[in-house]
Amino acid sequence: MSDDPEHPLVVEELTKDYGSVVANDTVSFTVNGGEVFGFLGPNGAGKSTTIRMLLGLLKPTSGSATVLGADIRDEAALTEAKRRIGYLPAHLGFEEGVTGETVLDYHGAMKGEGRRDEMLELFTPPIERPIREYSTGNKRMLGLVQAFMHDPDLVIMDEPTAGLDPLKQEAFNEFIRDERDRGTTVFFSSHVLSEVRRVCDRVGILRAGSLVELENVEALLHRSGKHVRVHASDAAVAEITALDGVVGPERFAEGVQFIYAGDVNALLRELATHDIRDVELGEPPIEDVFTHYYGSREEADEGDRSEEAADRTTRAGETDV
């Protein structure tokens, strides 16, 4: 095993074919050391399948990957590497009858717990109570504590903020930024697009099992155009929306809003020829950027159903990596 600290995750044409569904289709990307990498797509796009293969929970149909220098097809090497990995699955498999303290003791004995007290101050699950009494948010916080308490070099998380209240979500975002500054590499999947810009350096967008974009977050937003909202007459709106570069115009009572992917100077020149009551220009909502790669909600929802049907049986006990 040859560890490459500059590239803790290297994925090469990773494929998982279930026969009726191709959950991952020749996915390739590299995660740099000390960066926060967001793996984006709606539920069912193939994100969880990728993560399970990276951790040895699923065998790839073809292709490969290295995690902290360990080939995922080499069970012994991957097992050794996991001592330096933190993992938070989307579906937490904690035993309902034990307390949170017992869960942390178990993981601490396997991987270490040098930051346990620090993590419990930040994320506050009631560790003296049995898991069956936990809310979804408390289970998620317990999962975050176990994922980070051994001070891993690489942390892999699947939908990490699901179930957290807004205050804990913001605490999570700030914590992840601090971890990046400490040199920790963070890879997390999400469909909550509003959190991506707050914490991610780069993103990969997965569509129906295929990687359709790999980009710096700011560059992705810049290339996706401007969000424009114009208050003007019907006649002016008709001419403005006929301009090349106008995408997805939506009328409202006093005008129109749209994404503009053309030359902003050309748009401003066009606006100057009309009686404009008000105009707003800004970055597009990241949800609009995301939808660009899916085309429609229905298309994204179809992906939800396919991956869920293919691999729901692999979820049990995933915290025990």
C-alpha positions as CSV (number, residue, x, y, z in Angstrom):
1,M,0.0,0.0,0.0
2,S,1.4,3.4,-1.1
3,D,-0.2,6.2,0.7
4,D,-0.6,9.5,-1.3
5,P,-1.4,12.3,1.1
6,E,-2.0,14.7,-1.8
7,H,-4.8,12.4,-3.1
8,P,-6.5,10.5,-0.3
9,L,-9.3,9.3,-2.7
10,V,-8.7,8.3,-6.3
11,V,-11.6,6.7,-8.2
12,E,-11.1,5.2,-11.6
13,E,-14.0,4.1,-13.8
14,L,-15.9,2.6,-10.8
15,T,-19.0,0.7,-11.9
16,K,-21.7,-1.1,-10.1
17,D,-24.2,-3.0,-12.3
18,Y,-27.1,-4.8,-10.6
19,G,-28.4,-6.1,-13.9
20,S,-31.6,-4.1,-14.0
21,V,-30.0,-0.9,-12.8
22,V,-26.5,0.5,-13.3
23,A,-26.0,2.4,-10.0
24,N,-22.5,3.6,-10.9
25,D,-21.3,3.9,-14.5
26,T,-17.5,4.3,-14.9
27,V,-17.3,7.1,-12.3
28,S,-13.9,8.7,-12.0
29,F,-12.6,11.5,-9.8
30,T,-9.8,12.5,-7.4
31,V,-10.2,14.1,-4.0
32,N,-7.3,16.3,-2.9
33,G,-5.8,16.2,0.5
34,G,-7.3,18.8,3.0
35,E,-10.3,19.7,0.8
36,V,-14.0,19.4,1.4
37,F,-15.5,17.6,-1.6
38,G,-19.3,17.5,-2.1
39,F,-20.8,14.5,-3.9
40,L,-24.1,15.8,-5.2
41,G,-27.3,14.3,-6.6
42,P,-30.8,13.6,-5.5
43,N,-31.5,10.6,-3.4
44,G,-31.0,7.5,-5.5
45,A,-28.5,9.0,-8.0
46,G,-25.8,6.5,-7.0
47,K,-24.0,8.4,-4.3
48,S,-24.5,5.9,-1.5
49,T,-23.4,3.1,-3.8
50,T,-20.2,4.9,-4.5
51,I,-19.5,5.4,-0.8
52,R,-20.3,1.7,0.0
53,M,-17.8,0.6,-2.6
54,L,-15.1,2.9,-1.3
55,L,-15.5,1.4,2.1
56,G,-15.6,-2.2,0.9
57,L,-19.2,-2.7,1.8
58,L,-20.0,-3.5,-1.9
59,K,-17.8,-5.0,-4.5
60,P,-17.5,-3.1,-7.8
61,T,-18.5,-4.7,-11.0
62,S,-15.5,-3.1,-12.6
63,G,-13.1,-0.3,-12.1
64,S,-11.3,0.5,-8.8
65,A,-10.4,3.1,-6.3
66,T,-7.7,3.8,-3.7
67,V,-8.6,5.1,-0.2
68,L,-5.6,6.5,1.7
69,G,-3.5,4.5,-0.7
70,A,-5.4,1.2,-0.1
71,D,-6.9,-0.6,-3.1
72,I,-10.6,-1.2,-2.3
73,R,-10.2,-4.7,-3.8
74,D,-7.5,-5.5,-1.2
75,E,-9.4,-6.4,1.9
76,A,-6.4,-6.4,4.3
77,A,-5.1,-3.1,3.1
78,L,-8.5,-1.4,3.2
79,T,-9.1,-2.8,6.8
80,E,-5.8,-1.2,7.9
81,A,-6.7,2.1,6.2
82,K,-10.1,2.3,7.9
83,R,-8.3,3.0,11.2
84,R,-7.7,6.5,9.8
85,I,-11.1,6.9,8.3
86,G,-14.3,8.3,9.9
87,Y,-17.6,7.1,8.4
88,L,-21.1,8.4,8.8
89,P,-23.7,6.4,6.8
90,A,-27.0,7.8,5.7
91,H,-28.9,5.0,7.5
92,L,-27.5,4.6,11.0
93,G,-27.5,1.0,12.2
94,F,-27.0,1.5,15.9
95,E,-28.4,-1.3,18.1
96,E,-31.6,0.1,19.7
97,G,-31.2,-1.5,23.1
98,V,-27.8,-0.1,24.0
99,T,-26.9,3.4,25.2
100,G,-25.0,6.0,23.2
101,E,-22.2,5.7,25.7
102,T,-21.9,1.9,24.9
103,V,-21.8,2.7,21.2
104,L,-18.9,5.2,21.6
105,D,-17.1,2.8,23.9
106,Y,-17.3,0.1,21.2
107,H,-16.0,2.4,18.5
108,G,-13.4,3.9,20.7
109,A,-11.9,0.5,21.6
110,M,-11.5,-0.2,17.9
111,K,-10.2,3.1,16.5
112,G,-9.5,5.4,19.4
113,E,-11.4,8.3,21.1
114,G,-8.9,11.1,21.6
115,R,-11.4,13.8,20.6
116,R,-14.5,12.2,22.2
117,D,-15.1,14.8,24.9
118,E,-14.5,17.6,22.4
119,M,-17.0,16.2,20.0
120,L,-19.6,15.6,22.8
121,E,-19.4,19.3,23.7
122,L,-20.1,20.3,20.1
123,F,-22.7,17.6,19.2
124,T,-24.7,16.7,22.3
125,P,-26.5,13.3,22.0
126,P,-27.9,12.0,25.4
127,I,-25.3,9.2,25.6
128,E,-26.7,7.9,28.9
129,R,-30.0,7.0,27.2
130,P,-30.7,3.9,25.0
131,I,-30.8,4.5,21.3
132,R,-34.4,3.5,21.0
133,E,-35.3,6.8,22.8
134,Y,-33.2,8.9,20.4
135,S,-34.7,11.4,17.9
136,T,-33.4,11.3,14.4
137,G,-31.2,14.3,15.2
138,N,-29.8,12.7,18.3
139,K,-28.8,9.6,16.3
140,R,-27.2,11.8,13.7
141,M,-25.2,13.6,16.4
142,L,-24.1,10.4,17.9
143,G,-22.9,9.3,14.5
144,L,-20.9,12.5,14.0
145,V,-19.2,12.0,17.3
146,Q,-18.2,8.4,16.4
147,A,-17.0,9.5,13.0
148,F,-14.6,12.2,14.2
149,M,-13.6,11.2,17.8
150,H,-10.5,9.2,16.7
151,D,-9.2,12.2,14.7
152,P,-9.2,10.5,11.3
153,D,-7.3,11.7,8.3
154,L,-10.2,11.2,6.0
155,V,-13.9,11.4,6.8
156,I,-16.6,10.0,4.5
157,M,-20.2,11.0,5.2
158,D,-23.5,10.2,3.5
159,E,-26.1,13.0,4.0
160,P,-24.5,14.2,7.2
161,T,-27.0,16.9,8.2
162,A,-30.2,14.8,7.7
163,G,-32.3,15.3,10.9
164,L,-30.2,18.1,12.4
165,D,-31.9,21.2,13.6
166,P,-30.8,24.5,12.0
167,L,-28.5,25.5,14.8
168,K,-26.7,22.1,14.7
169,Q,-26.5,22.3,10.9
170,E,-24.7,25.6,11.2
171,A,-22.4,24.2,14.0
172,F,-21.7,21.3,11.6
173,N,-20.8,23.6,8.8
174,E,-18.4,25.7,11.0
175,F,-16.8,22.5,12.3
176,I,-16.2,21.1,8.8
177,R,-14.5,24.4,7.8
178,D,-12.3,24.2,10.9
179,E,-11.4,20.5,10.1
180,R,-10.4,21.5,6.6
181,D,-8.1,24.2,8.1
182,R,-6.6,21.4,10.3
183,G,-5.8,19.4,7.1
184,T,-8.6,16.8,7.4
185,T,-10.0,15.6,4.1
186,V,-13.8,15.5,4.0
187,F,-15.9,13.7,1.4
188,F,-19.6,13.9,1.8
189,S,-22.7,13.2,-0.3
190,S,-25.7,15.6,-0.1
191,H,-28.9,16.6,-1.9
192,V,-29.2,19.7,0.4
193,L,-27.8,22.2,-2.0
194,S,-27.9,25.2,0.3
195,E,-25.2,23.7,2.5
196,V,-22.8,22.9,-0.4
197,R,-21.6,26.4,-1.0
198,R,-21.0,27.1,2.7
199,V,-18.5,24.3,3.1
200,C,-17.3,22.7,-0.2
201,D,-14.2,23.5,-2.2
202,R,-15.2,21.3,-5.1
203,V,-18.2,19.3,-6.1
204,G,-19.0,16.3,-8.3
205,I,-22.6,16.0,-9.6
206,L,-23.9,12.5,-10.2
207,R,-26.8,11.9,-12.5
208,A,-28.3,8.4,-12.9
209,G,-25.0,6.8,-11.8
210,S,-22.8,8.9,-14.1
211,L,-20.6,11.9,-13.1
212,V,-21.8,14.8,-15.2
213,E,-19.8,17.6,-13.6
214,L,-16.6,18.1,-11.5
215,E,-16.0,21.6,-10.6
216,N,-14.9,24.3,-8.2
217,V,-18.0,25.5,-6.4
218,E,-17.5,29.2,-7.3
219,A,-16.6,28.4,-10.9
220,L,-19.7,26.3,-11.2
221,L,-21.9,29.0,-10.0
222,H,-20.2,31.6,-12.2
223,R,-20.6,29.5,-15.3
224,S,-24.2,28.8,-14.5
225,G,-25.1,32.5,-15.2
226,K,-27.0,35.1,-13.3
227,H,-30.4,35.1,-11.7
228,V,-32.4,38.1,-13.1
229,R,-35.6,39.6,-11.9
230,V,-37.1,42.4,-13.9
231,H,-40.2,44.6,-13.2
232,A,-41.4,45.8,-16.6
233,S,-44.4,46.0,-19.0
234,D,-45.6,42.9,-20.9
235,A,-44.2,44.3,-24.1
236,A,-40.8,44.8,-22.6
237,V,-40.9,41.3,-21.0
238,A,-41.6,39.8,-24.4
239,E,-38.5,41.4,-25.9
240,I,-36.2,40.8,-23.0
241,T,-37.1,37.1,-22.8
242,A,-36.4,36.7,-26.5
243,L,-32.7,37.6,-25.9
244,D,-30.2,34.8,-26.5
245,G,-29.1,33.3,-23.1
246,V,-32.4,33.6,-21.3
247,V,-33.2,30.3,-19.6
248,G,-36.4,29.3,-17.8
249,P,-38.3,32.5,-17.8
250,E,-41.1,32.7,-15.1
251,R,-43.7,35.4,-15.2
252,F,-45.0,37.1,-12.1
253,A,-47.5,39.9,-11.7
254,E,-45.2,42.8,-12.3
255,G,-42.6,41.2,-14.6
256,V,-40.4,38.1,-15.2
257,Q,-37.5,36.3,-13.6
258,F,-35.0,34.0,-15.4
259,I,-31.5,32.6,-15.5
260,Y,-29.3,34.5,-17.9
261,A,-26.3,32.5,-19.3
262,G,-25.2,35.0,-21.9
263,D,-23.0,38.2,-21.9
264,V,-24.2,40.4,-19.0
265,N,-23.3,43.5,-21.0
266,A,-25.6,42.5,-23.8
267,L,-28.4,42.0,-21.2
268,L,-27.8,45.4,-19.7
269,R,-27.9,47.1,-23.1
270,E,-31.2,45.4,-23.9
271,L,-32.6,46.5,-20.5
272,A,-31.5,50.1,-21.2
273,T,-33.9,50.2,-24.2
274,H,-36.9,49.6,-22.1
275,D,-38.8,51.4,-19.3
276,I,-37.7,49.2,-16.4
277,R,-39.3,49.8,-13.0
278,D,-36.8,47.6,-11.1
279,V,-34.2,45.0,-11.8
280,E,-32.2,42.6,-9.6
281,L,-29.2,40.6,-10.7
282,G,-27.4,38.0,-8.6
283,E,-26.1,34.5,-8.5
284,P,-28.7,31.8,-9.3
285,P,-30.0,29.7,-6.5
286,I,-27.8,26.6,-6.3
287,E,-31.0,24.6,-6.7
288,D,-31.3,26.0,-10.2
289,V,-27.7,25.1,-11.0
290,F,-28.4,21.6,-9.8
291,T,-31.6,21.2,-11.8
292,H,-29.7,22.2,-15.0
293,Y,-28.0,18.8,-14.8
294,Y,-31.2,16.9,-14.4
295,G,-33.7,18.6,-16.7
296,S,-36.7,18.0,-14.5
297,R,-37.8,16.9,-11.0
298,E,-39.4,13.8,-12.5
299,E,-36.1,12.7,-14.0
300,A,-34.4,13.1,-10.7
301,D,-37.2,11.2,-8.9
302,E,-36.8,8.3,-11.3
303,G,-33.2,8.0,-10.0
304,D,-34.4,8.0,-6.5
305,R,-36.4,4.8,-7.1
306,S,-33.8,2.9,-9.0
307,E,-30.9,3.0,-6.6
308,E,-33.2,2.5,-3.6
309,A,-34.6,-0.7,-5.2
310,A,-31.2,-2.0,-6.1
311,D,-29.2,-1.8,-2.9
312,R,-31.4,-1.2,0.2
313,T,-30.3,-4.6,1.5
314,T,-26.7,-3.4,2.1
315,R,-27.5,-0.8,4.8
316,A,-27.5,-2.8,8.0
317,G,-24.6,-2.3,10.4
318,E,-22.8,0.2,8.2
319,T,-21.2,2.1,11.1
320,D,-19.0,-0.9,11.8
321,V,-16.5,-0.3,9.1
